[in-house]
Amino acid sequence: MLKYRSDQFEIMDDLTVSGEVVNQTLRELNTINKRLGGNKISVSAFKKLAKSNNIILADLGCGGGDIMEEMASWSRKKGLKASFLGIDANPHIVEYAQENTSRYPEISYRAINIFSDEFKELKFDIIHCCLFIHHFTTDELIDLFKQFKKQARIGVIINDLHRHPLAYWSISLLTSLFSKSIMVKNDAAISVSRGFKKEELLHILREAGINEFQLIWKWAFRWKLIF
C-alpha cells in the first residue's frame, strides 16, 4: 500500500463542483492547514524570497486564498508592497475566495486553467502551490516545473504531501471524526495517496532540468520545495 502514487479521482478534480460543499471544504482545509502547520511552510518560504518591493505572487490552486491573506498581512507589517493573484480553474472556488479575502485589495483572482496558452503567457516574481501539484501525473509535473521555472523571475514555492502510511491513516481518522464536508472526507486520504516520496520529487526535478533547489521535509508530512 502507498508504494506508488495513486491516480484515484478526487471530488476536487471536478471543476464544475459548486455550492456549500465547496465553501465548507475550503473552510475546513484552511483549518487543517493552520493546525497542522501547512500555512507556516508556505509563508516562511515567501518570507525567504520576498526581499524587495512590488513583488507579484501567483498562487496556483489558490483555494480560499487564506495563505495569500497571511502573506499579504506579513507584507503590510514589513512595509513591503506586494500583489497576489489567486488562480484556480474552478470559478466557484474563485468566487468564494474573492469574498473570503475582500479585506485585502492587493489580492485578486482569475479563473484560468494552468494548461491554457493564456496562463503560459503570464509572468510573475513568485509562483506558489500548496496542496496542488499532487493532482497531476509525473509527466505533467515535469512539463509544469519547466514552465514554472520560465514564468517565475525569483522562484517557485511548492508545499505538498509526503505519501506515508501514518499520514494516510491519521487523516482518514481525523476527517471521519470531525469533518462535515463530504469532499474532505472523500479527498483527504486520497490526497495523501497521491502525494510524494522524496525520490519521486527528485526525479521530477531532474527530468525538468532543475538542478538548484531546496527540498525539506516538514511536519506534518509535508514537503517544502523551493526552486
N, C-alpha and C positions, 0 to 999 in steps of 0.2 A: 504493500500500500504506500502511495505517495512517492514511489521510486521515480516515476516520470510525471511531468506536468499534465494535468487534466485538460481536456478540451470540452468539458461539460458546460452546457449553456447556463448562464445566469440571467435572472429576470432583468437585471440592469442592462443587459446587452440588447434588450428590446427598446429601440429608440423611440417607440411610439407610446411607451408606458407613461401614464399621467395620473393626476388626481392625488388624493390623500395618501395613497400608498407611496408615492414619490416623496411627498412632504415629510411623512413620518420616517421614512427610510433615511432621508438626508439629516433629519434632526438626530436620529439615533447614531448615524455614522459620525457625526460631529462629537457626540458624547463619547463614543468608543475611542475616537482619535485622541480626544483630550485626556481621558482617564488612563489610556494605555501608552501615552507619550508620543503618539504619532505626529501630532501637530508640532511638538517641540523639535522633532527631527527636521521637518521642513523649514521651520522658522530659523533654526540655528544655521542651516545651510545658506539661507537667504542672507542672514547677517554676515556670513563669511564673504559672500560675493558682492553685496551691495555696499560699495565703498565710495560712491560718487552720487551726485545729484542727477535727476532726470532719468532714473532707471525705469525701463519698461519691462515688466514681467508678464509672461503669459502662463496661465495656469490651465493645463490641458486636462479635460475631465474634471472640471472645477467643482462639481457637486454644489453644495450650498454656498460656496465662497468663503467659508469660515476661516480657512487658512490664510487667504489673501487679506481678510479683515485683521488677523493678528499681525501679518507683515506690514500692513498699512498703519496700524496703531504704533508699531515699533518705529517705523519710518518717521511718523509725526513726532514722536518723543525725541528722536535724534536730529530733528530738523532737516531731514532728507526729503527732497522732492522725488516722489516715485509714483508711477501709474501702473495699474494692474488690469489685465484683460483676462477674464474668465472665458474659457472656450469649452463648449460641450455640444455634441451632435444632437442632443435631445432638447428641443425648445422648451419643453415643460420644466426641465431642470433649470434652464437659464431663467425662466420666468420666476421660479421660486428664489433663485439666488439674487436676482435683482432686488426683490423685496427684502430679502434677508440681510443684505449689506447696504441698504439705501442710505445709511448714515455716512457712508464713505463715497463721496463723489469721485474720488480718484480710482474707484473700481468700476469697470464697465464690462460688458459681456457681448459675446457673439455666438449664435447658434450655427456652428460650422463643423463639417467633418474634416478631421486632420488628414484624410487621404485625398481630399479635393485639391485641385490646382489652385483654387482661391487661397487655401491655407498655406500651401507650399510657397507662395509668393510673399508671405508675411515675414518680417524680420523683427527680432526682439533683442533685448540685452540678456535676459534670463528666461529659460523655459523651465517650468516646474510641473512635475507629475507625481501625484500622491494616490496610491491605490488605483493606478490607471494602466500601467503597462502590462499587468498580468492578464488583461483582457485580450492580448494579442499573441499570435504564434511567434515562434522563434524567428522564422524567416521575415515576418512582418516587422519584428523589432529590430532586426539588423538593418533593414531599409530605413526605419524610423529614426534610429540612432544616427545614421549617416545624415539624414535630413535635418534632425535637430541640431547637429553639430554645425551645419551650414547656416541655420536660422538664428542661432543664439550667439551674440557677439561676445558675451562674458562667460557664460557657462550654462550647463543643464543640471537640474536637481531631480533625482529620482528617489522616491520614498515608496517602497513596496514590500511585499510579504516574503518572508522566509518560509518555504514549504517544510513543515516539521510536524510529526505526529502530535506532540504536546500542544502546539498551536491549533491544530485541527480539532482535537477533542475538547480543548478548553473553550474555544469559541463556539463549538457546537452546543456545549452545555450552557454557557452563559446566555446565548441567544435564545435557546429553548426555554430558559427560565425567566428571562427578563424582557425580551423583545416583544413589541406589539406590532411589528412590521412583518408582513408575510415575506416581503422581499429580503429583509435582513435574515430571517430565519432560513430562507432557502439559499441565499447567496453567500453568507458569511463563510461557511466551511468550504464551499466550492471555491471561493476566492483563495483560500489557503492552499487548496489542492492545485490551483493554477499558478501559485507563487513559484519561487526560485530557490534552487540550491546555488551556492557560490560559484561552482564551476560552470553552471549554465549562464550566469550573468557574464562571467569572464569570457566564455565562448562568444556570446553576442557582441561584447566589446571588441574582441579580437577580430571577428568577421566584419565588423563595421569599420575597422581600421582605426580604432580609438586606443591609443597607447598611454595617454596621460589621463589618469582618473584617480579618484579616491573612493574605495568601497569598504564600508564599515558595517558590521553587524550591530544592531541596536535593539534594546528591549522595547516592546515585547514582540520578538520575532519579526524584526524589520530589517531591511537593507537600506542604508543611506549611501547613495551613489552620486558623485559629482564629477562631471567631465566637461 
